[in-house]
Amino acid sequence: MRKACLFLMALMLLSYLGCQAGTGPEAPPKPSSPAVSQESPAQVPAQSAVTPDRTQDGLAAFISGLPGTAEAWKKKEEADSWRVFAKSAAEHWTAFDTGILEPMKKWAGEDLRESGLVTKTLFYPFGGPDFVTAFAFYPDAAKTVLMGLEPVGNLPDFETAPPEWTDAFFRDLDTIMPDFLKRGYFVTEHMNGVFSKNRVDGALPLITFFLKRTGHSVVAVKRLAVNDKGEWVETPFTPLRRLSKRPAGVRIDYVRPGASVTQSVYYFSCDLADAAFRKDSPLYRLFDGLEGVTTFIKSGSYLLHYGDFSNIRTMILRKSLFVLEDDTGIPYRYFKRQGWEIQLYGAYAKPVEDFSATVEQKDLKAAYEDPAGSVRKLPFHFGYRWVSKIDNLLLMKRPPAKAGNT
């Protein structure tokens, strides 16, 4: 029985996120992994409409401040703390949806149409739990891969939690979410301050908030971890008393209303600096197996400007069919030098004072100011310049001669 299970788990590599396992450079190029696959779940039509997991989906709705359909949640929704949070979440979400999300989706439907048709995997480094922006730009991606330093965290057990713990959980969540919904990015200091209280303790509750607020249903939640052999292993979701060491991940399968196919969002708690993201590391091999990749970067702290993030930068340039980023991503000169097709949006301004002047890109500034250039309008605001509202995005398309290894 054990052998049969192991065999079936190995076969799952052919139907999830494509990864390489092994313990080092001598590992075979396409080994089995139970956690991920070459073929997207969203590419395989289900036999019938997908049925959400009623327990996980109901929990996600409760976390999101949305009323559930099951009687089990009705009494919990009577708590003052939940009602206060639900009202606050609704107000902030409505403003975000109207002012930012809807213009994003409309813009993406026109300007990202070509890249959307070929995007099987949306790769979003430094995005943390920001599923909502990924969804706005690439709603049809079979896989969305998010990553950040933040822990994966847990989904709360409200059945056993005392009322005062639940009250504090929603106060904490109401501290984090307005930050994002106003600025378009998470304030790391604020988020880590909340995580340290061990109630909202990681990215997972925030991702479920975004999933439900964008109208999706949760089908399954799985944990991803690296075993002693350096292989990625998928296990059923259970709460953890101690946070997992990096790298660790979670996969949430979700479905749109009435859809017969599932999509998946992955979150990896990981360090992408070269010292950790080595070419022989399990995480590198996992990401290197992804197919049909479009990379999206915003509010990336300019980390890809520095030499100690060269491995992830090189992988993005090698694997991506398209790259959509603001000026905090890979410097403009890399794309210009390699002959990528580049479309500029918005306006360029020097980095905000939180960052070094060394990351200012004079060549990008010149490209924006070139009278002969083609700069299109950006009909929404997000990112670090949420006060000045001087925003930029760059859409890069790989030149045909380099369109390999995808």
RANORJO-V561936 format. One record per residue. N is the residue number from 1. SS is DSSP state (helix for helix, strand for strand, loop for the rest). PSI is psi in degrees with one decimal (999 if undefined). NEAR is the number of other ideal C-beta (glycine too) atoms within 10 Angstrom. Layout:
N/SS/PSI/NEAR, N/SS/PSI/NEAR
This chain:
1/loop/-45.2/5, 2/helix/-41.5/6, 3/helix/-40.0/7, 4/helix/-40.8/8, 5/helix/-42.6/10, 6/helix/-38.4/12, 7/helix/-44.0/10, 8/helix/-39.0/10, 9/helix/-37.8/15, 10/helix/-35.6/15, 11/helix/-22.1/12, 12/helix/-15.9/16, 13/helix/-31.2/24, 14/helix/-2.0/12, 15/helix/13.5/15, 16/loop/-141.1/23, 17/loop/21.4/30, 18/loop/104.2/25, 19/loop/168.1/27, 20/loop/134.2/23, 21/loop/177.7/26, 22/loop/179.1/17, 23/loop/-0.6/12, 24/loop/-165.8/11, 25/loop/-21.5/9, 26/loop/-3.6/7, 27/loop/147.9/17, 28/loop/153.4/9, 29/loop/-28.8/9, 30/loop/60.7/15, 31/loop/169.2/17, 32/loop/149.7/18, 33/loop/131.3/27, 34/loop/-9.7/24, 35/loop/-27.5/25, 36/loop/170.3/27, 37/loop/164.3/22, 38/loop/-34.7/16, 39/loop/131.4/16, 40/loop/140.2/22, 41/helix/-31.3/21, 42/helix/-11.2/19, 43/helix/-10.8/11, 44/loop/108.4/11, 45/loop/136.8/8, 46/loop/161.1/14, 47/loop/-27.8/6, 48/loop/-179.4/7, 49/loop/140.3/12, 50/loop/136.0/19, 51/loop/120.2/11, 52/loop/158.2/20, 53/loop/111.5/16, 54/helix/-36.0/14, 55/helix/-51.7/13, 56/helix/-38.4/20, 57/helix/-38.7/24, 58/helix/-39.8/20, 59/helix/-42.8/23, 60/helix/-39.7/29, 61/helix/-42.8/23, 62/helix/-43.7/25, 63/helix/-32.9/26, 64/loop/-3.4/24, 65/loop/24.0/25, 66/loop/141.5/18, 67/loop/139.9/12, 68/loop/169.8/18, 69/loop/-19.8/11, 70/loop/146.0/12, 71/helix/-28.4/7, 72/helix/-26.3/14, 73/helix/-13.7/18, 74/helix/-44.9/11, 75/loop/-39.9/8, 76/helix/-31.9/15, 77/helix/-7.7/15, 78/helix/-12.9/9, 79/loop/137.5/15, 80/helix/-39.7/10, 81/helix/-39.8/16, 82/helix/-41.6/21, 83/helix/-41.0/13, 84/helix/-44.9/15, 85/helix/-44.9/23, 86/helix/-41.0/18, 87/helix/-45.1/12, 88/helix/-45.5/16, 89/helix/-40.8/22, 90/helix/-42.9/14, 91/helix/-47.5/12, 92/helix/-39.3/18, 93/helix/-41.2/22, 94/helix/-43.7/11, 95/helix/-42.2/14, 96/helix/-45.0/20, 97/helix/-44.5/17, 98/helix/-45.5/10, 99/helix/-26.6/14, 100/helix/-53.3/21, 101/helix/-47.3/22, 102/helix/-44.1/14, 103/helix/-36.3/15, 104/helix/-48.8/22, 105/helix/-39.3/17, 106/helix/-45.2/13, 107/helix/-44.7/19, 108/helix/-37.3/18, 109/helix/-23.8/12, 110/helix/-54.4/7, 111/helix/-19.4/19, 112/loop/15.2/21, 113/helix/-46.4/9, 114/helix/-47.3/12, 115/helix/-32.6/22, 116/helix/-31.9/18, 117/helix/-26.1/8, 118/helix/-0.5/13, 119/loop/107.9/26, 120/loop/-35.8/23, 121/strand/123.1/27, 122/strand/117.9/29, 123/strand/117.4/27, 124/strand/76.9/29, 125/loop/147.5/26, 126/loop/11.8/24, 127/loop/-13.7/25, 128/loop/-140.0/23, 129/loop/13.5/25, 130/loop/71.7/25, 131/helix/-32.3/26, 132/helix/-38.7/24, 133/helix/-39.5/22, 134/helix/-44.1/21, 135/helix/-39.7/25, 136/helix/-39.0/22, 137/helix/-39.0/25, 138/loop/70.6/23, 139/loop/-20.3/16, 140/loop/3.0/13, 141/loop/130.8/26, 142/loop/-35.4/22, 143/strand/134.3/26, 144/strand/123.3/26, 145/strand/107.7/26, 146/strand/152.3/26, 147/strand/151.8/24, 148/strand/175.1/23, 149/loop/-19.4/14, 150/loop/143.8/21, 151/loop/158.1/20, 152/loop/-48.2/24, 153/loop/-169.4/25, 154/loop/162.0/20, 155/loop/132.6/20, 156/loop/151.6/22, 157/loop/88.4/10, 158/loop/-14.0/18, 159/loop/-36.7/8, 160/loop/-13.2/7, 161/loop/136.4/14, 162/loop/155.5/8, 163/helix/-38.3/12, 164/helix/-31.4/9, 165/helix/-44.4/13, 166/helix/-42.4/18, 167/helix/-45.3/18, 168/helix/-35.7/16, 169/helix/-47.8/23, 170/helix/-28.9/25, 171/helix/-41.6/16, 172/helix/-44.2/20, 173/helix/-35.0/23, 174/helix/-7.5/20, 175/helix/-38.9/16, 176/helix/-49.1/21, 177/helix/-40.7/25, 178/helix/-32.0/18, 179/helix/-52.0/17, 180/helix/-45.9/24, 181/helix/-19.2/21, 182/helix/-40.3/15, 183/helix/-27.5/17, 184/loop/9.8/24, 185/loop/159.3/21, 186/loop/138.3/22, 187/loop/110.6/14, 188/helix/-43.4/14, 189/helix/-43.2/8, 190/helix/-44.2/14, 191/helix/-45.6/22, 192/helix/-33.2/13, 193/helix/-40.3/13, 194/helix/-44.5/19, 195/helix/-34.8/19, 196/loop/-16.4/9, 197/loop/-9.2/13, 198/loop/31.8/12, 199/loop/-72.2/21, 200/loop/100.2/27, 201/loop/16.2/22, 202/loop/-167.8/25, 203/helix/-26.9/28, 204/helix/-47.4/26, 205/helix/-32.3/24, 206/helix/-38.9/25, 207/helix/-42.1/29, 208/helix/-34.4/27, 209/helix/-49.6/26, 210/helix/-39.3/22, 211/helix/-47.5/23, 212/helix/-38.0/21, 213/helix/-20.4/23, 214/loop/12.1/19, 215/loop/15.6/10, 216/loop/162.7/24, 217/strand/143.3/23, 218/strand/126.9/24, 219/strand/-40.4/19, 220/strand/152.3/17, 221/strand/127.9/23, 222/strand/146.8/18, 223/strand/149.6/19, 224/strand/132.1/25, 225/strand/160.9/18, 226/strand/128.9/21, 227/loop/-175.6/11, 228/loop/-18.8/7, 229/loop/2.8/12, 230/loop/18.3/17, 231/loop/144.9/23, 232/strand/130.4/24, 233/strand/135.9/16, 234/strand/134.7/18, 235/strand/156.5/11, 236/strand/148.8/8, 237/loop/128.2/17, 238/loop/149.3/9, 239/loop/144.1/10, 240/loop/134.8/15, 241/loop/-33.1/5, 242/loop/141.2/5, 243/loop/140.5/16, 244/loop/148.0/18, 245/loop/149.2/10, 246/loop/146.4/16, 247/loop/145.6/23, 248/strand/157.1/20, 249/strand/174.8/27, 250/strand/147.1/26, 251/strand/128.6/23, 252/strand/118.4/25, 253/strand/136.1/20, 254/strand/167.6/29, 255/strand/146.2/21, 256/loop/158.7/16, 257/loop/126.7/9, 258/loop/1.3/7, 259/loop/154.2/15, 260/loop/10.8/12, 261/loop/149.8/16, 262/loop/157.7/22, 263/strand/165.7/22, 264/strand/138.5/24, 265/strand/129.5/25, 266/strand/139.6/24, 267/strand/130.3/30, 268/strand/123.3/22, 269/strand/112.7/24, 270/loop/161.0/21, 271/loop/120.1/14, 272/loop/4.7/24, 273/loop/152.0/14, 274/loop/-34.8/17, 275/loop/-31.3/8, 276/loop/-39.2/14, 277/loop/66.3/21, 278/loop/158.2/13, 279/loop/-17.3/13, 280/loop/9.7/13, 281/loop/151.9/17, 282/helix/-37.4/23, 283/helix/-41.1/23, 284/helix/-46.2/20, 285/helix/-37.0/25, 286/helix/-51.7/27, 287/helix/-33.0/28, 288/helix/-17.3/16, 289/loop/-1.5/21, 290/loop/150.5/22, 291/loop/153.1/18, 292/loop/49.9/19, 293/strand/128.7/25, 294/strand/131.8/25, 295/strand/136.6/25, 296/strand/131.5/30, 297/strand/128.5/22, 298/loop/151.9/25, 299/loop/46.6/22, 300/loop/17.2/23, 301/loop/16.9/14, 302/loop/21.5/22, 303/helix/-32.1/18, 304/helix/0.9/23, 305/helix/-16.1/21, 306/loop/154.7/15, 307/helix/-26.7/7, 308/helix/11.9/11, 309/helix/32.5/20, 310/helix/-32.2/13, 311/helix/-46.8/18, 312/helix/-34.9/24, 313/helix/-46.3/21, 314/helix/-39.5/14, 315/helix/-43.6/21, 316/helix/-45.4/21, 317/helix/-31.6/19, 318/helix/-36.1/14, 319/helix/-27.1/22, 320/loop/137.7/26, 321/loop/-40.2/21, 322/strand/152.5/22, 323/strand/125.7/26, 324/strand/121.1/26, 325/strand/160.0/21, 326/loop/-173.1/22, 327/loop/-3.7/30, 328/loop/-3.7/23, 329/loop/-145.2/28, 330/loop/132.1/24, 331/loop/143.9/17, 332/helix/-35.7/24, 333/helix/-29.6/12, 334/helix/-43.1/17, 335/helix/-40.2/21, 336/helix/-43.4/14, 337/helix/-35.1/9, 338/helix/0.8/13, 339/loop/24.9/12, 340/loop/149.4/20, 341/strand/126.4/12, 342/strand/129.3/17, 343/strand/126.4/14, 344/strand/143.9/20, 345/strand/147.0/19, 346/strand/-138.4/23, 347/loop/149.4/17, 348/loop/139.3/22, 349/loop/153.9/16, 350/loop/155.6/14, 351/loop/149.8/18, 352/loop/161.3/14, 353/loop/-12.3/7, 354/loop/-16.1/8, 355/loop/156.3/15, 356/loop/147.1/11, 357/helix/-15.7/8, 358/helix/-16.5/9, 359/helix/3.4/17, 360/loop/138.3/16, 361/loop/99.1/18, 362/helix/-31.9/11, 363/helix/-36.6/11, 364/helix/-40.2/19, 365/helix/-44.4/16, 366/helix/-38.1/12, 367/helix/-39.6/17, 368/helix/-31.6/20, 369/helix/-3.7/11, 370/loop/117.8/11, 371/loop/-27.4/4, 372/loop/-6.9/4, 373/loop/174.0/11, 374/loop/100.9/8, 375/strand/123.0/16, 376/strand/157.9/13, 377/loop/151.1/8, 378/loop/111.2/20, 379/loop/25.2/14, 380/loop/168.2/19, 381/loop/140.8/18, 382/loop/166.5/24, 383/loop/-166.2/22, 384/loop/-24.6/24, 385/loop/43.2/20, 386/loop/-17.8/16, 387/loop/-53.6/9, 388/loop/-23.3/11, 389/loop/34.8/12, 390/loop/97.4/16, 391/loop/153.6/22, 392/strand/152.1/21, 393/strand/146.4/23, 394/strand/130.6/24, 395/strand/117.1/20, 396/strand/133.2/25, 397/strand/128.5/18, 398/loop/135.3/21, 399/loop/147.1/12, 400/helix/-36.5/9, 401/helix/-19.5/8, 402/helix/8.0/14, 403/loop/60.4/11, 404/loop/175.9/8, 405/loop/50.3/9, 406/loop/999/15
